[in-house]
Amino acid sequence: MTLDELMNDDLRQYIIQATSQEPPLLANLRHETQTQTPFGRMLSGPVEGKLLQFLIKLSRAKTCLEVGTFTGYAALQIASALPVDGRLITCESRAHHAQIAQKYFDLSPHGHKIQLLIGDATRTLPRLDQQFDFIFIDADKINYPTYYDLLLPKLSSGGLMVIDNALWGGEVVNPVAKDSLAIHTLNQKARHDSTVECVMLSVRDGILLIRKL
Ligand SMILES: C[S@@+](CC[C@H](N)C(=O)[O-])C[C@H]1O[C@@H](n2cnc3c(N)ncnc32)[C@H](O)[C@@H]1O
């Protein structure tokens, strides 16, 4: 059970309605994802998407990276918050997810800012030879500590790394399963890393914000 499920339905709706409305293309993408794939719950959604947009706009990020595209919802939220010369690289291992994402990128006026890399991120990320102002980690939980180690050197000074599912339904408090242990390991790594500062948000399933000093 995720923290989101523990929340009262009326309150969850109130939170969504108090957040700026998502554009129609993203509403269509969310609907297609929830009806055409068995993994609709993996999509970040309008509240987290808007939070990502705020972070990008406030930090004036121009170069972004996402690990775990799924059907492209967060990627489109990120891309539409970027200036015209902003760029997002997003990584996805499943061809079917990437196919849906690319279809929506092609329909969006912000799609030209997005480069979709298909393949296992543990292999594609080491080949990226550039710095990023903003990194969103939202793929396989078991590799979260690996993604932190691989990507912290590629994060610009003052840049933000955002970790999704950082509370993993509350399991991080007593982590036993491999995924909860991996997420807890990353949370601890960041907390004790003197090169960053971090704050844990209880939004949805937990979001850890990490800023490189
Ligand atoms: C939680 S979903 C991402 C949701 C997306 N960020 C959003 O907000 O809509 C996780 C995605 O990561 C992909 N994934 C899992 N392991 C991966 C890996 N090693 N490399 C690249 N993508 C991976 C999955 O196929 C899935 O589509």
The ligand as an SDF file (V2000), in Angstrom:
LIG
                    3D

 27 29  0  0  0  0  0  0  0  0999 V2000
    7.3930    4.5300  -12.4060 C   0  0  0  0  0  0  0  0  0  0  0  0
    7.6000    4.3570  -14.1240 S   0  0  0  0  0  0  0  0  0  0  0  0
    8.0840    5.9810  -14.6260 C   0  0  0  0  0  0  0  0  0  0  0  0
    6.9480    6.9630  -14.5890 C   0  0  0  0  0  0  0  0  0  0  0  0
    7.2620    8.2610  -15.2900 C   0  0  0  0  0  0  0  0  0  0  0  0
    8.4720    8.8690  -14.7700 N   0  0  0  0  0  0  0  0  0  0  0  0
    6.1090    9.2080  -15.0960 C   0  0  0  0  0  0  0  0  0  0  0  0
    6.1740   10.0380  -14.1840 O   0  0  0  0  0  0  0  0  0  0  0  0
    5.1080    9.0970  -15.8160 O   0  0  0  0  0  0  0  0  0  0  0  0
    9.1150    3.4700  -14.2370 C   0  0  0  0  0  0  0  0  0  0  0  0
    9.5840    3.1810  -15.6700 C   0  0  0  0  0  0  0  0  0  0  0  0
   10.9590    2.8160  -15.5870 O   0  0  0  0  0  0  0  0  0  0  0  0
   11.2090    1.8100  -16.5550 C   0  0  0  0  0  0  0  0  0  0  0  0
   12.4250    1.0910  -16.1470 N   0  0  0  0  0  0  0  0  0  0  0  0
   12.5550    0.1390  -15.1880 C   0  0  0  0  0  0  0  0  0  0  0  0
   13.8230   -0.2590  -15.0940 N   0  0  0  0  0  0  0  0  0  0  0  0
   14.5270    0.4510  -16.0170 C   0  0  0  0  0  0  0  0  0  0  0  0
   15.8930    0.4940  -16.4030 C   0  0  0  0  0  0  0  0  0  0  0  0
   16.8150   -0.2860  -15.8100 N   0  0  0  0  0  0  0  0  0  0  0  0
   16.2630    1.3410  -17.3830 N   0  0  0  0  0  0  0  0  0  0  0  0
   15.3540    2.1670  -17.9770 C   0  0  0  0  0  0  0  0  0  0  0  0
   14.0370    2.1690  -17.6530 N   0  0  0  0  0  0  0  0  0  0  0  0
   13.6350    1.3250  -16.6830 C   0  0  0  0  0  0  0  0  0  0  0  0
    9.9400    0.9570  -16.5150 C   0  0  0  0  0  0  0  0  0  0  0  0
    9.8060    0.1910  -17.6940 O   0  0  0  0  0  0  0  0  0  0  0  0
    8.8610    2.0250  -16.3440 C   0  0  0  0  0  0  0  0  0  0  0  0
    8.3470    2.4150  -17.5860 O   0  0  0  0  0  0  0  0  0  0  0  0
  1  2  1  0
  2  3  1  0
  2 10  1  0
  3  4  1  0
  4  5  1  0
  5  6  1  0
  5  7  1  0
  7  8  2  0
  7  9  1  0
 10 11  1  0
 11 12  1  0
 11 26  1  0
 12 13  1  0
 13 14  1  0
 13 24  1  0
 14 15  1  0
 14 23  1  0
 15 16  2  0
 16 17  1  0
 17 18  1  0
 17 23  2  0
 18 19  1  0
 18 20  2  0
 20 21  1  0
 21 22  2  0
 22 23  1  0
 24 25  1  0
 24 26  1  0
 26 27  1  0
M  CHG  2   2   1   9  -1
M  END
$$$$
